[in-house]
């Protein structure tokens, strides 16, 4: 099974123990579950891939946690955006591909949904440093064998007249995505979590 290591060199299992990933599960149980489950896919060498590999092992090992959260930095591309963003997106794609292959091999993919999100989008116009500054709208990706394929919402317009102070206008409220996942996937009431009922989307096939 091996040890999964974060980018800064610390053991991912040590990280889980220190941050109390799941208050209902002891760190000893987390370690035991990870130790008994081997990963069946070849993962690329990146911090994101390492963390997803650990999540796959915990899912396959029966950890009762329903939501896992991993992160990938490097998208704050105010300067030299092209090279850095290309690399980050390639790393994301390769890591998610390995994760889905691994879950499929272990027979777990049908009960997993992957969602990507960011706390900010990017502006349309390049700044003076070959980058872009913080914007409003941003894409979200949902991955899973039970997801409805295709684009939810409309393609954003890049026409200057359709922008708001240089920002793309969003056409789907991210809280509708959350409401849809909470209600249709996790089967829980979204109102106490989001504060009110947001329209849901046809995310499941």
C-alpha positions in Angstrom: 0.0 0.0 0.0 2.8 2.4 0.8 2.7 5.9 2.4 1.0 8.8 0.7 3.0 12.0 1.2 1.8 15.6 0.8 3.9 18.1 -1.2 5.5 19.5 1.9 6.8 16.0 2.8 4.4 15.2 5.7 2.5 12.0 5.7 -1.1 12.5 4.5 -2.2 10.1 7.3 -0.4 12.3 9.9 -2.2 15.3 8.3 -5.6 13.5 8.7 -4.8 12.7 12.3 -3.9 16.2 13.2 -6.8 17.9 11.5 -9.4 15.3 12.8 -10.8 14.7 9.3 -13.9 12.9 10.7 -14.9 13.4 14.4 -16.7 10.1 14.3 -13.7 8.1 13.3 -10.5 7.7 15.3 -7.1 8.3 13.7 -6.2 4.7 14.5 -9.2 3.5 12.4 -8.3 5.8 9.6 -4.7 4.4 9.5 -6.0 0.8 9.6 -8.4 1.4 6.7 -5.7 3.1 4.6 -3.2 0.3 5.4 -5.5 -2.5 4.3 -6.5 -1.0 1.0 -4.1 -1.0 -1.9 -4.4 1.4 -4.8 -4.8 -0.3 -8.1 -4.0 2.6 -10.5 -0.8 4.4 -11.5 -1.1 8.0 -10.1 1.1 10.9 -11.4 3.5 12.5 -9.1 1.8 15.5 -7.6 0.4 16.5 -4.2 -3.1 16.5 -5.6 -2.7 13.0 -7.0 -1.3 11.7 -3.7 -4.2 13.1 -1.8 -6.7 11.6 -4.2 -5.0 8.3 -4.0 -5.4 8.3 -0.2 -9.1 9.3 -0.6 -9.6 6.3 -3.0 -8.0 4.0 -0.4 -10.2 5.3 2.4 -13.4 5.0 0.2 -12.6 1.4 -0.8 -11.6 0.6 2.8 -15.1 1.5 4.1 -14.4 4.9 5.9 -18.0 6.2 6.5 -17.1 9.8 5.6 -19.4 11.1 2.9 -17.4 14.2 1.8 -13.7 14.4 1.2 -11.9 17.7 0.4 -8.6 18.1 -1.3 -7.1 21.2 -2.8 -4.7 22.3 -5.5 -3.1 25.8 -5.5 -1.4 27.8 -8.2 -4.3 29.3 -10.0 -3.8 32.9 -8.8 -2.3 33.8 -12.2 -1.7 37.5 -12.1 1.6 37.0 -14.0 2.8 34.6 -16.7 -0.6 32.8 -16.8 -0.2 30.6 -19.8 2.6 28.3 -18.6 1.4 28.0 -15.0 -2.2 27.5 -15.8 -1.5 24.9 -18.4 0.6 23.0 -15.9 -2.1 23.2 -13.2 -4.9 22.1 -15.5 -2.8 19.2 -16.8 -2.0 18.1 -13.2 -5.7 18.3 -12.3 -6.8 16.3 -15.3 -4.2 13.6 -14.8 -4.9 13.3 -11.1 -8.7 13.0 -11.6 -8.2 10.5 -14.4 -6.1 8.3 -12.1 -8.6 8.7 -9.3 -11.5 7.6 -11.5 -9.6 4.7 -12.9 -8.6 3.6 -9.4 -12.2 3.8 -8.1 -13.5 2.0 -11.2 -11.0 -0.9 -10.6 -12.0 -1.1 -7.0 -15.7 -1.1 -7.9 -16.4 2.1 -6.1 -16.9 4.7 -8.9 -20.6 4.3 -9.1 -21.1 5.8 -5.6 -18.7 8.7 -6.0 -19.2 12.2 -7.3 -16.3 14.6 -7.9 -16.9 18.3 -7.9 -14.3 21.1 -8.6 -14.7 24.7 -7.5 -12.7 27.8 -6.9 -13.1 30.8 -4.7 -12.7 33.2 -7.7 -12.8 33.3 -11.5 -10.5 35.2 -13.8 -11.1 38.4 -15.8 -11.3 38.3 -19.6 -8.8 41.0 -20.4 -5.1 40.3 -19.9 -3.3 42.6 -17.5 0.1 44.2 -18.0 2.0 41.1 -16.7 0.7 38.4 -19.2 -1.8 37.3 -16.6 -5.4 37.9 -15.6 -6.8 39.4 -12.4 -9.6 38.1 -10.2 -13.0 37.9 -11.9 -16.5 36.8 -11.1 -17.8 33.8 -12.9 -15.9 30.5 -12.9 -16.5 27.0 -14.1 -17.4 24.0 -11.9 -16.9 20.4 -13.0 -18.9 17.4 -11.9 -17.6 14.0 -12.6 -19.2 10.6 -12.0 -20.8 7.7 -13.7 -24.3 8.9 -12.7 -23.8 12.5 -13.8 -25.7 13.9 -16.7 -23.1 14.7 -19.4 -22.9 18.1 -21.0 -23.0 21.8 -20.1 -25.4 23.0 -17.4 -26.2 26.7 -18.1 -25.2 28.6 -21.1 -21.8 29.3 -22.8 -20.6 32.7 -21.4 -20.4 35.6 -23.8 -17.0 37.3 -24.2 -18.5 40.2 -26.1 -17.5 43.5 -24.3 -21.1 44.6 -24.2 -22.0 41.4 -22.3 -19.4 41.9 -19.6 -19.8 43.6 -16.2 -16.8 45.8 -15.6 -14.7 43.4 -17.5 -16.1 40.3 -15.8 -18.0 37.4 -17.3 -21.6 37.3 -16.1 -22.5 34.1 -14.4 -25.7 32.4 -15.5 -25.9 29.6 -12.9 -25.7 30.4 -9.2 -23.1 28.1 -7.5 -25.6 27.6 -4.7 -27.9 25.9 -7.1 -25.2 23.4 -7.8 -24.7 22.9 -4.1 -28.5 22.5 -3.6 -28.7 19.9 -6.3 -25.8 17.9 -4.9 -27.2 18.1 -1.3 -30.7 17.1 -2.3 -30.3 14.8 -5.3 -27.0 13.1 -4.4 -26.6 13.3 -0.6 -30.4 13.2 0.0 -30.4 15.9 2.6 -32.4 19.2 2.9 -30.3 22.0 1.5 -32.3 24.9 3.1 -30.7 24.7 6.6 -27.2 24.6 5.0 -27.7 27.3 2.3 -30.2 29.5 4.1 -33.0 29.2 1.6 -34.2 27.0 -1.3 -32.2 27.5 -4.4 -33.4 26.1 -7.8 -31.9 22.7 -8.4 -30.3 21.5 -11.7 -30.6 18.2 -13.6 -27.2 16.9 -12.5 -28.1 13.2 -12.5 -28.7 11.1 -15.6 
